[in-house]
Amino acid sequence: GYYVDKPKPNLKIIGLNTLFYSTKWCSCNDTFCPTTNIDFDDGCHHYENDPNNQFQFLENELELSKINNEKVHILGHVGPVHSRIFKLYWRQKYIKKYLNITEKYSDVIEAHHYSHVHRDSFTLYLKDGKNLANIYTPGSLTPRDFSNPSFRIWKYNRTNGILNDYTQIYFDLSSYLHYEEIDMVW
């Protein structure tokens, strides 16, 4: 599902179920597909334009935020980004639709927060020299793909919801590889 939370009067958090947009999602049986081909069609619903009406929900909420002068943070699991080998995680039609919506409301959206890739990164979407989206992907607590376990603490302006800074906390696994017992120091 998807949801909205308003922790402060001028701040809105929108959570999306982005698994529906994944290249691995099969729409007919709500499972993962046997292929990661971005043009694969499992024969069900022909990859509808707006799974569960999430895009309409997103656009409605962003329009309300524009009217109410709110800053928005969008959260999801799988982001509209690519892997280390430049393989897309979302189907192209959904990336286009998402970017069209977020471009329209780029003055309202403060940041996009996603995960899934188990590495610390960020993505900027630029159009005609204008930054339309800051997509932040923090590292993971699990050491998958030889990454150091990490998490991020954000600092933001509590009045207007604008991000100021963050602190990245990580555990350096390479420092402890030769020990049999580990006394972890964060």
MDTraj code that builds the backbone (N, CA, C; nanometers):
import mdtraj as md
import numpy as np

residues = "GLY TYR TYR VAL ASP LYS PRO LYS PRO ASN LEU LYS ILE ILE GLY LEU ASN THR LEU PHE TYR SER THR LYS TRP CYS SER CYS ASN ASP THR PHE CYS PRO THR THR ASN ILE ASP PHE ASP ASP GLY CYS HIS HIS TYR GLU ASN ASP PRO ASN ASN GLN PHE GLN PHE LEU GLU ASN GLU LEU GLU LEU SER LYS ILE ASN ASN GLU LYS VAL HIS ILE LEU GLY HIS VAL GLY PRO VAL HIS SER ARG ILE PHE LYS LEU TYR TRP ARG GLN LYS TYR ILE LYS LYS TYR LEU ASN ILE THR GLU LYS TYR SER ASP VAL ILE GLU ALA HIS HIS TYR SER HIS VAL HIS ARG ASP SER PHE THR LEU TYR LEU LYS ASP GLY LYS ASN LEU ALA ASN ILE TYR THR PRO GLY SER LEU THR PRO ARG ASP PHE SER ASN PRO SER PHE ARG ILE TRP LYS TYR ASN ARG THR ASN GLY ILE LEU ASN ASP TYR THR GLN ILE TYR PHE ASP LEU SER SER TYR LEU HIS TYR GLU GLU ILE ASP MET VAL TRP".split()
xyz = np.array([
    [0.0802, -0.1175, 0.0000],
    [0.0000, 0.0000, 0.0000],
    [0.0860, 0.1259, 0.0000],
    [0.0213, 0.2374, 0.0059],
    [0.0867, 0.3670, 0.0094],
    [0.0201, 0.4496, 0.1182],
    [0.0865, 0.5546, 0.1630],
    [0.0353, 0.6304, 0.2769],
    [0.0921, 0.7715, 0.2800],
    [0.0330, 0.8521, 0.3672],
    [0.0794, 0.9883, 0.3938],
    [0.0922, 1.0043, 0.5437],
    [0.1959, 1.0751, 0.5866],
    [0.2120, 1.1121, 0.7267],
    [0.2520, 1.2590, 0.7310],
    [0.1984, 1.3305, 0.8277],
    [0.2326, 1.4720, 0.8441],
    [0.2870, 1.4925, 0.9849],
    [0.4188, 1.4717, 1.0044],
    [0.4775, 1.4856, 1.1373],
    [0.4827, 1.6302, 1.1871],
    [0.4793, 1.7244, 1.0957],
    [0.4813, 1.8680, 1.1284],
    [0.3818, 1.9374, 1.0360],
    [0.3338, 2.0561, 1.0738],
    [0.2354, 2.1255, 0.9899],
    [0.2796, 2.1518, 0.8453],
    [0.4062, 2.1810, 0.8216],
    [0.4518, 2.2127, 0.6858],
    [0.5342, 2.1013, 0.6222],
    [0.5215, 1.9811, 0.6758],
    [0.6018, 1.8699, 0.6280],
    [0.5129, 1.7486, 0.6027],
    [0.5278, 1.6888, 0.4846],
    [0.4505, 1.5696, 0.4500],
    [0.5455, 1.4601, 0.4048],
    [0.5183, 1.3388, 0.4484],
    [0.5928, 1.2213, 0.4047],
    [0.4963, 1.1337, 0.3262],
    [0.5363, 1.0986, 0.2053],
    [0.4547, 1.0108, 0.1215],
    [0.5313, 0.8802, 0.1032],
    [0.4706, 0.7709, 0.1446],
    [0.5299, 0.6385, 0.1281],
    [0.4638, 0.5664, 0.0123],
    [0.5438, 0.5142, -0.0789],
    [0.4930, 0.4433, -0.1963],
    [0.5355, 0.2968, -0.1932],
    [0.4512, 0.2106, -0.2488],
    [0.4879, 0.0708, -0.2673],
    [0.5480, 0.0597, -0.4066],
    [0.6777, 0.0730, -0.4169],
    [0.7443, 0.0792, -0.5465],
    [0.7752, -0.0586, -0.6056],
    [0.7424, -0.1657, -0.5338],
    [0.7640, -0.2992, -0.5908],
    [0.6803, -0.3183, -0.7168],
    [0.5653, -0.2497, -0.7259],
    [0.4807, -0.2598, -0.8449],
    [0.5520, -0.2106, -0.9707],
    [0.6510, -0.1251, -0.9558],
    [0.7198, -0.0667, -1.0704],
    [0.8449, -0.1449, -1.1082],
    [0.8822, -0.2419, -1.0267],
    [1.0052, -0.3174, -1.0440],
    [1.0057, -0.3984, -1.1727],
    [1.1237, -0.4117, -1.2309],
    [1.1392, -0.4961, -1.3492],
    [1.1176, -0.6435, -1.3151],
    [1.1193, -0.6771, -1.1885],
    [1.1018, -0.8168, -1.1480],
    [0.9588, -0.8487, -1.1021],
    [0.8677, -0.7524, -1.1077],
    [0.7328, -0.7750, -1.0561],
    [0.6424, -0.8340, -1.1627],
    [0.5731, -0.9428, -1.1290],
    [0.4713, -1.0009, -1.2171],
    [0.3358, -0.9563, -1.1664],
    [0.2624, -0.8868, -1.2487],
    [0.1376, -0.8274, -1.2029],
    [0.0238, -0.9272, -1.1891],
    [0.0305, -1.0426, -1.2555],
    [-0.0843, -1.1331, -1.2522],
    [-0.0913, -1.2177, -1.1266],
    [0.0219, -1.2518, -1.0689],
    [0.0172, -1.3392, -0.9520],
    [0.0863, -1.2777, -0.8309],
    [0.1099, -1.1467, -0.8357],
    [0.1708, -1.0755, -0.7242],
    [0.2967, -1.1433, -0.6719],
    [0.3815, -1.1838, -0.7626],
    [0.5094, -1.2449, -0.7264],
    [0.6189, -1.1792, -0.8092],
    [0.7376, -1.2324, -0.8003],
    [0.8478, -1.1804, -0.8799],
    [0.8635, -1.2633, -1.0064],
    [0.8955, -1.1960, -1.1150],
    [0.9088, -1.2591, -1.2464],
    [1.0399, -1.3357, -1.2569],
    [1.0432, -1.4318, -1.3457],
    [1.1666, -1.5079, -1.3662],
    [1.2696, -1.4341, -1.4505],
    [1.2386, -1.3150, -1.4946],
    [1.3295, -1.2400, -1.5807],
    [1.3428, -1.0975, -1.5292],
    [1.4503, -1.0319, -1.5661],
    [1.4661, -0.8901, -1.5308],
    [1.4638, -0.8042, -1.6557],
    [1.4161, -0.8608, -1.7663],
    [1.4049, -0.7856, -1.8904],
    [1.3049, -0.6724, -1.8697],
    [1.3462, -0.5479, -1.8926],
    [1.2596, -0.4337, -1.8631],
    [1.1391, -0.4253, -1.9552],
    [1.1401, -0.5006, -2.0655],
    [1.0263, -0.4993, -2.1556],
    [0.9441, -0.6270, -2.1453],
    [0.9770, -0.7144, -2.0496],
    [0.9065, -0.8403, -2.0307],
    [0.7611, -0.8140, -1.9946],
    [0.6696, -0.8852, -2.0593],
    [0.5274, -0.8740, -2.0283],
    [0.4806, -1.0117, -1.9838],
    [0.4338, -1.0230, -1.8605],
    [0.3928, -1.1535, -1.8084],
    [0.2551, -1.1943, -1.8579],
    [0.1942, -1.1149, -1.9464],
    [0.0644, -1.1486, -2.0024],
    [-0.0529, -1.1065, -1.9160],
    [-0.0266, -1.0415, -1.8053],
    [-0.1330, -1.0010, -1.7140],
    [-0.1378, -0.8494, -1.7039],
    [-0.2506, -0.7937, -1.7266],
    [-0.2743, -0.6500, -1.7107],
    [-0.1878, -0.5652, -1.8033],
    [-0.1014, -0.6268, -1.8796],
    [-0.0128, -0.5546, -1.9715],
    [0.0532, -0.4352, -1.9039],
    [0.0919, -0.4577, -1.7814],
    [0.1584, -0.3552, -1.7023],
    [0.0820, -0.2245, -1.7083],
    [-0.0253, -0.2294, -1.6369],
    [-0.1148, -0.1148, -1.6322],
    [-0.0399, 0.0165, -1.6107],
    [-0.1006, 0.1257, -1.6526],
    [-0.0362, 0.2566, -1.6449],
    [-0.0200, 0.3082, -1.5028],
    [-0.1075, 0.2653, -1.4124],
    [-0.1034, 0.3171, -1.2757],
    [-0.1421, 0.2072, -1.1760],
    [-0.0477, 0.1168, -1.1459],
    [-0.0789, 0.0075, -1.0528],
    [-0.1336, 0.0607, -0.9201],
    [-0.2490, 0.0100, -0.8810],
    [-0.3167, 0.0489, -0.7559],
    [-0.3422, 0.1990, -0.7451],
    [-0.3438, 0.2674, -0.8576],
    [-0.3702, 0.4123, -0.8616],
    [-0.2711, 0.4937, -0.7782],
    [-0.1502, 0.4423, -0.7640],
    [-0.0494, 0.5124, -0.6836],
    [-0.0043, 0.6438, -0.7454],
    [0.0102, 0.6476, -0.8765],
    [0.0540, 0.7718, -0.9402],
    [-0.0513, 0.8814, -0.9220],
    [-0.1778, 0.8435, -0.9340],
    [-0.2845, 0.9417, -0.9114],
    [-0.2827, 0.9897, -0.7667],
    [-0.2652, 0.8963, -0.6747],
    [-0.2537, 0.9303, -0.5324],
    [-0.1378, 1.0268, -0.5101],
    [-0.0220, 0.9958, -0.5685],
    [0.0968, 1.0801, -0.5535],
    [0.0697, 1.2199, -0.6063],
    [0.0138, 1.2277, -0.7252],
    [-0.0122, 1.3590, -0.7850],
    [-0.1135, 1.4389, -0.7031],
    [-0.2178, 1.3725, -0.6539],
    [-0.3168, 1.4413, -0.5690],
    [-0.2524, 1.4967, -0.4425],
    [-0.1688, 1.4164, -0.3772],
    [-0.1039, 1.4599, -0.2535],
    [-0.0045, 1.5731, -0.2790],
    [0.0673, 1.5654, -0.3896],
    [0.1614, 1.6726, -0.4220],
    [0.0882, 1.8028, -0.4548],
    [-0.0251, 1.7930, -0.5208],
    [-0.1047, 1.9129, -0.5499],
    [-0.1544, 1.9770, -0.4204],
    [-0.2023, 1.8948, -0.3267],
    [-0.2452, 1.9475, -0.1958],
    [-0.1282, 2.0132, -0.1232],
    [-0.0118, 1.9537, -0.1319],
    [0.1062, 2.0108, -0.0664],
    [0.1457, 2.1433, -0.1295],
    [0.1302, 2.1534, -0.2595],
    [0.1602, 2.2799, -0.3280],
    [0.0643, 2.3889, -0.2786],
    [-0.0626, 2.3568, -0.2692],
    [-0.1641, 2.4519, -0.2220],
    [-0.1370, 2.4927, -0.0777],
    [-0.0969, 2.3950, 0.0054],
    [-0.0760, 2.4184, 0.1486],
    [0.0660, 2.4607, 0.1844],
    [0.1505, 2.4820, 0.0821],
    [0.2882, 2.5260, 0.1036],
    [0.3660, 2.4300, 0.1948],
    [0.3568, 2.3009, 0.1632],
    [0.4264, 2.1980, 0.2411],
    [0.5464, 2.1455, 0.1620],
    [0.6484, 2.1033, 0.2332],
    [0.7601, 2.0311, 0.1731],
    [0.7305, 1.8826, 0.1867],
    [0.7700, 1.8055, 0.0850],
    [0.7381, 1.6632, 0.0800],
    [0.8661, 1.5811, 0.0685],
    [0.8686, 1.4721, 0.1439],
    [0.9718, 1.3695, 0.1319],
    [0.9011, 1.2434, 0.0844],
    [0.9498, 1.1851, -0.0252],
    [0.8908, 1.0632, -0.0795],
    [0.9788, 0.9454, -0.0398],
    [0.9151, 0.8398, 0.0127],
    [0.9866, 0.7201, 0.0567],
    [0.9417, 0.5991, -0.0242],
    [1.0315, 0.5063, -0.0452],
    [0.9970, 0.3806, -0.1096],
    [1.1113, 0.2829, -0.0946],
    [1.0858, 0.1593, -0.1311],
    [1.1908, 0.0580, -0.1198],
    [1.2790, 0.0581, -0.2453],
    [1.2240, 0.0146, -0.3577],
    [1.2996, 0.0126, -0.4830],
    [1.2864, 0.1497, -0.5475],
    [1.3980, 0.2125, -0.5786],
    [1.3949, 0.3468, -0.6362],
    [1.4057, 0.3470, -0.7878],
    [1.3732, 0.4600, -0.8503],
    [1.3834, 0.4715, -0.9963],
    [1.5273, 0.4992, -1.0387],
    [1.6160, 0.4121, -0.9970],
    [1.7593, 0.4284, -1.0219],
    [1.8109, 0.3025, -1.0912],
    [1.9399, 0.2964, -1.1153],
    [1.9988, 0.1801, -1.1804],
    [2.1018, 0.1156, -1.0889],
    [2.1361, -0.0087, -1.1220],
    [2.2352, -0.0830, -1.0451],
    [2.3749, -0.0400, -1.0855],
    [2.4742, -0.1018, -1.0249],
    [2.6144, -0.0713, -1.0574],
    [2.6475, -0.1013, -1.2034],
    [2.5727, -0.1939, -1.2623],
    [2.5981, -0.2285, -1.4036],
    [2.4938, -0.1610, -1.4933],
    [2.4343, -0.0546, -1.4437],
    [2.3393, 0.0275, -1.5177],
    [2.2160, -0.0485, -1.5648],
    [2.1724, -0.1440, -1.4845],
    [2.0477, -0.2146, -1.5089],
    [1.9380, -0.1394, -1.4328],
    [1.8297, -0.1062, -1.4996],
    [1.7207, -0.0329, -1.4347],
    [1.6458, -0.1214, -1.3372],
    [1.6041, -0.0637, -1.2251],
    [1.5235, -0.1361, -1.1269],
    [1.3743, -0.1201, -1.1538],
    [1.3338, -0.0150, -1.2242],
    [1.1930, 0.0071, -1.2583],
    [1.1751, -0.0123, -1.4076],
    [1.0544, -0.0463, -1.4480],
    [1.0202, -0.0477, -1.5905],
    [1.0231, 0.0958, -1.6418],
    [1.0690, 0.1116, -1.7640],
    [1.0883, 0.2452, -1.8204],
    [0.9619, 0.3299, -1.8205],
    [0.8471, 0.2691, -1.8501],
    [0.7234, 0.3476, -1.8547],
    [0.6908, 0.4082, -1.7187],
    [0.7256, 0.3389, -1.6104],
    [0.6986, 0.3914, -1.4761],
    [0.7982, 0.4993, -1.4371],
    [0.9231, 0.4833, -1.4808],
    [1.0221, 0.5881, -1.4551],
    [0.9776, 0.7174, -1.5226],
    [0.9344, 0.7085, -1.6470],
    [0.8888, 0.8276, -1.7204],
    [0.7697, 0.8925, -1.6509],
    [0.6741, 0.8117, -1.6106],
    [0.5545, 0.8654, -1.5452],
    [0.5911, 0.9324, -1.4126],
    [0.6759, 0.8661, -1.3342],
    [0.7197, 0.9202, -1.2062],
    [0.7940, 1.0526, -1.2242],
    [0.8854, 1.0547, -1.3201],
    [0.9623, 1.1774, -1.3429],
    [0.8748, 1.2905, -1.3963],
    [0.7755, 1.2589, -1.4765],
    [0.6827, 1.3632, -1.5222],
    [0.6075, 1.4259, -1.4057],
    [0.5638, 1.3421, -1.3125],
    [0.4923, 1.3938, -1.1948],
    [0.5870, 1.4737, -1.1059],
    [0.7037, 1.4177, -1.0783],
    [0.7951, 1.4864, -0.9864],
    [0.8532, 1.6130, -1.0480],
    [0.8643, 1.6175, -1.1801],
    [0.9082, 1.7413, -1.2446],
    [0.8051, 1.8518, -1.2213],
    [0.6800, 1.8167, -1.2364],
    [0.5709, 1.9138, -1.2175],
    [0.5699, 1.9718, -1.0756],
    [0.6129, 1.8921, -0.9784],
    [0.6095, 1.9336, -0.8379],
    [0.7487, 1.9416, -0.7764],
    [0.8495, 1.9670, -0.8572],
    [0.9869, 1.9695, -0.8053],
    [1.0079, 2.0798, -0.7016],
    [0.9272, 2.1839, -0.7042],
    [0.9391, 2.2910, -0.6040],
    [0.8802, 2.2503, -0.4698],
    [0.7998, 2.1462, -0.4677],
    [0.7341, 2.0973, -0.3456],
    [0.8141, 1.9827, -0.2830],
    [0.8727, 1.8986, -0.3677],
    [0.9434, 1.7790, -0.3203],
    [1.0830, 1.8180, -0.2724],
    [1.1086, 1.7913, -0.1466],
    [1.2397, 1.8193, -0.0887],
    [1.3393, 1.7087, -0.1238],
    [1.2952, 1.5839, -0.1150],
    [1.3863, 1.4733, -0.1437],
    [1.3093, 1.3446, -0.1649],
    [1.3758, 1.2524, -0.2327],
    [1.3258, 1.1169, -0.2555],
    [1.4200, 1.0247, -0.1790],
    [1.3650, 0.9346, -0.0992],
    [1.4469, 0.8434, -0.0180],
    [1.4106, 0.6994, -0.0551],
    [1.5094, 0.6251, -0.1038],
    [1.4869, 0.4858, -0.1422],
    [1.5964, 0.3988, -0.0824],
    [1.5834, 0.2692, -0.0996],
    [1.6844, 0.1759, -0.0469],
    [1.7078, 0.0677, -0.1521],
    [1.7122, -0.0554, -0.1138],
    [1.7194, -0.1734, -0.1988],
    [1.8586, -0.2047, -0.2544],
    [1.9393, -0.1063, -0.2857],
    [2.0645, -0.1340, -0.3570],
    [2.1820, -0.1669, -0.2649],
    [2.1669, -0.1521, -0.1344],
    [2.2697, -0.1877, -0.0365],
    [2.4011, -0.1123, -0.0574],
    [2.3917, 0.0085, -0.1066],
    [2.5122, 0.0914, -0.1189],
    [2.4718, 0.2374, -0.1039],
    [2.5620, 0.3142, -0.0518],
    [2.5389, 0.4560, -0.0290],
    [2.5547, 0.5304, -0.1614],
    [2.4505, 0.6008, -0.2026],
    [2.4602, 0.6744, -0.3280],
    [2.3529, 0.7825, -0.3332],
    [2.3625, 0.8660, -0.4335],
    [2.2570, 0.9614, -0.4613],
    [2.2477, 0.9789, -0.6118],
    [2.1307, 1.0174, -0.6570],
    [2.1066, 1.0376, -0.7990],
    [2.0422, 1.1734, -0.8175],
    [2.0900, 1.2475, -0.9142],
    [2.0294, 1.3749, -0.9511],
    [1.9630, 1.3575, -1.0869],
    [1.8390, 1.4029, -1.0986],
    [1.7733, 1.4054, -1.2288],
    [1.7722, 1.5486, -1.2772],
    [1.8439, 1.5711, -1.3862],
    [1.8582, 1.7056, -1.4426],
    [1.7819, 1.7143, -1.5733],
    [1.7221, 1.8306, -1.5961],
    [1.6578, 1.8580, -1.7240],
    [1.6806, 2.0046, -1.7566],
    [1.7378, 2.0293, -1.8725],
    [1.7680, 2.1658, -1.9156],
    [1.8471, 2.2426, -1.8098],
    [1.9409, 2.1743, -1.7446],
    [2.0254, 2.2377, -1.6447],
    [1.9608, 2.2575, -1.5091],
    [1.8370, 2.2121, -1.4934],
    [1.7658, 2.2279, -1.3654],
    [1.7585, 2.0931, -1.2948],
    [1.7917, 2.0923, -1.1654],
    [1.7825, 1.9699, -1.0867],
    [1.6365, 1.9479, -1.0489],
    [1.5797, 1.8376, -1.0951],
    [1.4390, 1.8068, -1.0687],
    [1.4202, 1.7144, -0.9495],
    [1.5227, 1.6390, -0.9143],
    [1.5062, 1.5436, -0.8052],
    [1.6399, 1.5058, -0.7439],
    [1.6434, 1.5042, -0.6107],
    [1.7551, 1.4474, -0.5346],
    [1.7056, 1.3143, -0.4806],
    [1.7631, 1.2063, -0.5293],
    [1.7225, 1.0732, -0.4836],
    [1.8358, 1.0179, -0.3981],
    [1.8060, 0.9979, -0.2708],
    [1.9061, 0.9511, -0.1754],
    [1.8849, 0.8028, -0.1477],
    [1.9943, 0.7294, -0.1521],
    [1.9911, 0.5869, -0.1216],
    [2.1010, 0.5593, -0.0202],
    [2.0640, 0.5349, 0.1050],
    [2.1671, 0.5091, 0.2066],
    [2.2223, 0.3681, 0.1945],
    [2.3309, 0.3436, 0.2635],
    [2.3865, 0.2089, 0.2699],
    [2.2907, 0.1178, 0.3458],
    [2.3346, -0.0008, 0.3733],
    [2.2498, -0.1007, 0.4380],
    [2.3119, -0.1466, 0.5697],
    [2.2302, -0.1950, 0.6586],
    [2.2817, -0.2540, 0.7819],
    [2.3417, -0.3914, 0.7564],
    [2.3081, -0.4519, 0.6440],
    [2.3654, -0.5825, 0.6104],
    [2.4882, -0.5626, 0.5216],
    [2.5898, -0.6468, 0.5367],
    [2.7134, -0.6304, 0.4589],
    [2.7071, -0.6968, 0.3211],
    [2.5947, -0.6886, 0.2556],
    [2.5783, -0.7490, 0.1235],
    [2.6701, -0.6805, 0.0218],
    [2.7201, -0.7578, -0.0726],
    [2.8086, -0.7067, -0.1781],
    [2.9331, -0.6410, -0.1208],
    [2.9815, -0.6924, -0.0087],
    [3.1054, -0.6468, 0.0539],
    [3.1007, -0.5003, 0.0987],
    [2.9829, -0.4541, 0.1315],
    [2.9715, -0.3160, 0.1787],
    [2.9754, -0.3130, 0.3313],
    [3.0228, -0.2037, 0.3855],
    [3.0253, -0.1867, 0.5299],
    [2.8837, -0.1575, 0.5797],
    [2.8383, -0.2239, 0.6866],
    [2.7064, -0.1930, 0.7420],
    [2.7003, -0.0454, 0.7822],
    [2.5893, 0.0197, 0.7515],
    [2.5797, 0.1624, 0.7812],
    [2.4344, 0.2065, 0.7951],
    [2.4181, 0.3257, 0.8513],
    [2.2881, 0.3913, 0.8548],
    [2.3122, 0.5409, 0.8550],
    [2.2069, 0.6164, 0.8298],
    [2.2178, 0.7604, 0.8114],
    [2.1247, 0.8324, 0.9081],
    [2.1751, 0.9404, 0.9671],
    [2.0946, 1.0268, 1.0535],
    [2.0825, 1.1623, 0.9832],
    [1.9595, 1.1995, 0.9524],
    [1.9347, 1.3251, 0.8807],
    [1.9137, 1.4402, 0.9764],
    [1.9605, 1.5570, 0.9372],
    [1.9310, 1.6812, 1.0084],
    [1.8493, 1.7668, 0.9124],
    [1.7364, 1.8168, 0.9617],
    [1.6520, 1.8972, 0.8759],
    [1.5941, 2.0140, 0.9538],
    [1.5523, 2.1155, 0.8824],
    [1.4893, 2.2312, 0.9430],
    [1.3491, 2.1914, 0.9865],
    [1.3233, 2.1963, 1.1159],
    [1.1945, 2.1509, 1.1684],
    [1.0794, 2.2461, 1.1353],
    [1.1123, 2.3644, 1.0883],
    [1.0077, 2.4596, 1.0508],
    [0.9580, 2.4363, 0.9091],
    [1.0514, 2.4137, 0.8155],
    [1.0098, 2.4023, 0.6759],
    [1.0402, 2.2668, 0.6106],
    [1.0992, 2.1732, 0.6829],
    [1.1236, 2.0391, 0.6305],
    [1.2403, 2.0266, 0.5349],
    [1.3187, 2.1319, 0.5170],
    [1.4316, 2.1282, 0.4249],
    [1.5506, 2.0568, 0.4897],
    [1.6136, 1.9666, 0.4119],
    [1.7295, 1.8931, 0.4619],
    [1.8492, 1.9855, 0.4760],
    [1.9194, 1.9729, 0.5887],
    [2.0386, 2.0534, 0.6126],
    [2.1673, 1.9731, 0.5970],
    [2.1653, 1.8492, 0.6486],
    [2.2876, 1.7705, 0.6517],
    [2.2518, 1.6285, 0.6947],
    [2.3492, 1.5410, 0.6886],
    [2.3306, 1.4084, 0.7453],
    [2.4641, 1.3553, 0.7954],
    [2.4549, 1.2592, 0.8843],
    [2.5724, 1.1905, 0.9358],
    [2.5610, 1.0447, 0.8954],
    [2.6655, 0.9930, 0.8343],
    [2.6684, 0.8533, 0.7930],
    [2.7461, 0.7756, 0.8989],
    [2.6829, 0.6784, 0.9590],
    [2.7464, 0.5938, 1.0597],
    [2.7722, 0.4580, 0.9942],
    [2.8950, 0.4085, 1.0037],
    [2.9249, 0.2806, 0.9413],
    [3.0209, 0.2006, 1.0271],
    [3.0245, 0.0723, 1.0027],
    [3.1154, -0.0195, 1.0689],
    [3.2146, -0.0688, 0.9642],
    [3.3423, -0.0462, 0.9867],
    [3.4459, -0.0823, 0.8896],
    [3.4829, -0.2301, 0.9070],
    [3.4260, -0.3134, 0.8235],
    [3.4496, -0.4577, 0.8328],
    [3.5956, -0.4957, 0.8082],
    [3.6629, -0.4253, 0.7198],
    [3.8018, -0.4619, 0.6869],
    [3.8944, -0.4478, 0.8070],
    [3.8600, -0.3628, 0.9014],
    [3.9430, -0.3449, 1.0214],
    [3.9363, -0.4650, 1.1146],
    [3.8338, -0.5490, 1.0978],
    [3.8126, -0.6580, 1.1914],
    [3.8166, -0.7965, 1.1277],
    [3.8576, -0.8054, 1.0051],
    [3.8554, -0.9340, 0.9363],
    [3.9511, -1.0368, 0.9960],
    [4.0558, -0.9947, 1.0632],
    [4.1552, -1.0884, 1.1164],
    [4.1274, -1.1304, 1.2613],
    [4.0215, -1.0798, 1.3231],
    [3.9879, -1.1149, 1.4604],
    [3.8881, -1.2295, 1.4645],
    [3.9045, -1.3188, 1.5632],
    [3.8071, -1.4255, 1.5834],
    [3.6862, -1.3742, 1.6613],
    [3.7105, -1.2890, 1.7591],
    [3.6009, -1.2278, 1.8343],
    [3.6066, -1.0790, 1.8091],
    [3.4918, -1.0212, 1.7853],
    [3.4867, -0.8790, 1.7489],
    [3.4165, -0.7995, 1.8576],
    [3.4846, -0.6980, 1.9054],
    [3.4220, -0.5983, 1.9928],
    [3.3922, -0.4789, 1.9031],
    [3.2667, -0.4680, 1.8565],
    [3.2334, -0.3690, 1.7542],
    [3.2400, -0.2277, 1.8084],
    [3.3015, -0.1416, 1.7297],
    [3.3111, 0.0012, 1.7612],
    [3.2468, 0.0770, 1.6461],
    [3.1394, 0.1510, 1.6743],
    [3.0698, 0.2276, 1.5704],
    [3.1204, 0.3693, 1.5713],
])
top = md.Topology()
chain = top.add_chain()
for i, resn in enumerate(residues, 1):
    res = top.add_residue(resn, chain, resSeq=i)
    for name in ("N", "CA", "C"):
        top.add_atom(name, md.element.get_by_symbol(name[0]), res)
traj = md.Trajectory(xyz[None], top)
